[in-house]
């Protein structure tokens, strides 16, 4: 009986490994766009973030999010 339970746990891990993992942005904020709206835009407006630099940073992070590089 213990062998069957071990096999079931192993199969569950294998099935979970095949599923796509959500991005860190999706985990923390729900989506990449939500992160931009909640963190980047207010930071740029308040002057805490350099608005001209953040355009390039957001573009690079958007590519990172789209290519799912965190799964590698």
C-alpha positions in Angstrom: 0.0 0.0 0.0 2.9 2.4 0.8 4.3 1.7 -2.7 1.0 2.9 -4.3 1.0 6.1 -2.3 4.6 6.8 -3.2 3.8 6.2 -6.8 0.8 8.6 -6.6 2.9 11.3 -5.0 5.6 10.9 -7.7 3.0 11.1 -10.5 1.5 14.3 -9.0 5.0 15.8 -8.9 5.6 14.9 -12.5 2.2 16.3 -13.6 2.9 19.6 -11.7 6.3 19.8 -13.3 4.7 19.8 -16.7 2.4 22.7 -15.9 3.5 26.3 -16.8 4.5 28.2 -13.7 3.1 31.7 -13.3 5.6 34.6 -13.5 6.8 36.4 -10.4 4.8 39.4 -11.5 1.6 37.2 -11.7 2.3 35.7 -8.3 2.9 39.1 -6.6 0.6 41.5 -8.5 -1.7 39.4 -10.6 -0.1 40.4 -13.9 2.7 42.4 -15.4 0.5 45.3 -16.3 -0.8 45.4 -12.7 2.7 45.8 -11.5 3.4 48.6 -13.9 0.2 50.4 -12.7 0.8 49.8 -9.0 4.5 50.3 -8.7 6.1 51.9 -11.8 3.7 54.6 -12.7 3.3 56.0 -9.2 7.0 55.8 -8.7 7.7 57.7 -11.9 5.1 60.4 -11.1 6.5 60.9 -7.6 10.0 61.1 -8.8 11.2 58.1 -6.9 12.0 56.4 -10.2 13.6 57.9 -13.2 10.8 58.0 -15.8 13.0 57.9 -18.9 15.1 55.0 -17.6 12.0 53.1 -16.4 10.7 52.9 -20.0 13.7 50.8 -21.0 13.5 48.8 -17.8 9.8 48.0 -18.2 10.4 47.0 -21.9 13.2 44.6 -20.9 11.2 43.1 -18.0 8.1 42.8 -20.3 10.3 40.7 -22.8 11.6 38.7 -19.8 8.0 38.0 -18.7 6.8 37.2 -22.3 9.6 34.7 -22.9 9.1 33.1 -19.5 12.8 33.1 -18.8 12.3 32.4 -15.1 11.4 28.8 -16.1 14.8 28.0 -17.4 
